[in-house]
């Protein structure tokens, strides 16, 4: 049986945790930016080692592309002039 110290010394475990953290961070950032509170909570609570996070990022790719160019924030209006 593994204990916590042996898990932390396993390179595969560390690689899996880094992999998961990167994808989770990107997915949480996008869901917050798109103001999708339900997705934010789901992604925050469920740990699927990046699988759900990657699927979410792929599904919302078109939404984030549209929001970059159709946003009417004051910052974007200043750069258009």
C-alpha positions in Angstrom: 0.0 0.0 0.0 1.2 3.5 -0.9 1.6 6.2 1.5 1.7 9.9 0.8 5.5 10.3 0.7 5.9 7.5 -1.9 3.2 9.0 -4.1 5.0 12.4 -4.1 8.3 10.7 -5.0 6.7 9.0 -8.0 7.5 11.0 -11.2 4.3 9.7 -13.0 2.1 11.1 -10.2 3.8 14.5 -10.3 3.5 14.6 -14.1 -0.2 13.7 -13.9 -0.8 16.4 -11.2 1.0 19.1 -13.3 -0.9 18.0 -16.4 -4.2 18.2 -14.6 -3.4 21.6 -13.0 -2.5 23.2 -16.3 -5.8 22.1 -18.0 -7.9 22.9 -15.0 -6.4 26.4 -14.8 -7.1 27.1 -18.4 -10.7 25.8 -18.3 -11.5 27.7 -15.1 -10.0 30.9 -16.5 -12.2 30.6 -19.7 -15.4 29.7 -17.8 -14.9 32.7 -15.5 -14.2 35.0 -18.5 -17.3 33.7 -20.3 -19.2 34.2 -17.0 -20.4 30.5 -17.0 -20.8 30.0 -13.3 -22.2 26.5 -13.5 -19.3 25.3 -15.6 -16.8 27.0 -13.3 -18.3 25.1 -10.3 -18.4 21.8 -12.2 -14.8 22.2 -13.4 -13.6 23.2 -9.9 -15.2 20.3 -8.1 -14.7 17.4 -10.5 -11.2 16.1 -10.9 -11.0 14.1 -14.2 -7.2 14.6 -14.8 -7.8 17.2 -17.5 -10.3 15.2 -19.6 -13.4 17.3 -18.8 -11.3 20.4 -18.9 -10.0 19.7 -22.4 -13.5 18.9 -23.6 -14.8 22.1 -22.2 -12.0 24.1 -23.8 -12.6 22.5 -27.2 -16.4 23.1 -27.0 -16.0 26.8 -26.0 -13.2 27.7 -28.5 -15.6 29.4 -30.9 -17.3 31.3 -28.1 -14.0 32.8 -26.8 -13.0 33.7 -30.4 -16.2 35.6 -30.9 -16.0 37.4 -27.6 -12.5 38.7 -28.5 -13.7 40.6 -31.5 -17.3 41.5 -30.5 -16.7 42.8 -27.1 -17.9 46.3 -26.4 -15.7 47.1 -23.5 -14.1 50.5 -23.3 -10.6 49.1 -23.7 -11.6 47.6 -27.1 -13.4 50.8 -28.2 -10.2 52.8 -27.6 -8.1 50.5 -29.7 -10.6 50.5 -32.6 -10.3 54.3 -33.0 
